[in-house]
Amino acid sequence: MEYVPTAKFGHPDALSRLIEERKAEIPDEERVVNAIQEINDEFSMVSTVSCQKLQLTAEVMAEETAKDDVLSRIKYLLKNGWPNTTEKNLDEDVVPFSRIKLALSLENGMILYGKRIVIPRNLRNFVLDELHKAHGGTKAMTGMARLHVWWPKMEVDIKELVQKCDKCQINQKLPIKSLLETWKKPTKPLERVHIDFAGPFKGKMFLLMVDACSKFPIIKIMKDINAEAVVKVCKETFQLIGLPELIVSCKGKPVG
């Protein structure tokens, strides 16, 4: 470690001080309102319920936090300091909060876990219902919840709710949908040639080759459908028409 005087790193030092000064200018209430608004916006996208209908305001949160016996004790500990003791000597309800105490803070009557709001017990079912309306399954619900809210055993509550829901179980088993992509339109012949087998037709198999630009088809009767036979026919054909820049197959045997 080497000491460097301020004169030699004035720019970063000034920036760091400006950040702290600016941070102090932002009222606690404004930061809390922004966090609440983010939750409302997220719920609105998933459940198509307007923010006004949610009634999840800072005032309601603060009121329910004050009514919650456990959260009231946590607020007291955050204000007056945590006891210098082990988890064994703490009440069972307090232990989960003790494990994250360094990340907890008080803002306008509410408890924050980092940027996430600690939800009072009376509002947890409400939050779960809003998360559940999209029937996205455990991963989707947990992922969104972790962005904005927290309470002890939140993931367990979500998992139990999903396990009781038939729609969630079906959605979880569905394959992830992906966008279909089309091939880029070629600008010249032999830029891309598609090949595949067809048949059997009247006891015969055929190898189809289609130029993507001209749509010109080439059909070859195949005595064998192994890789060696395909390579031989392709070489003979490309010697006559030219070598394509790209050959596209279904990746099945033996054209794959």
Buried (B, 14 or more C-beta within 10 A) or exposed (E): EEEEEEEEEEEEEEEEEEEEEEEEEEEEEEBBBEBBBBBBEBBBEBBEBEBEEBEBBBEBBBBBBEEBEBBEBBBEBBEEEBEEEEEEEBEEEBEBBBEEEEEBBBBBBBBBBEEBBBBBBEBBEBBBEBBBEBBBBBEBBBEBBEEBBBBBEBEEBBBEBBEEBEEBBEBBEEEEEEEEEEEEEBEEBBBBBBBBBEBEEEEEBBBBBBBBBEEEEBEBEBEEBEEEBBEEBBEEBBEEBEEBEEBBBEEEEBBE
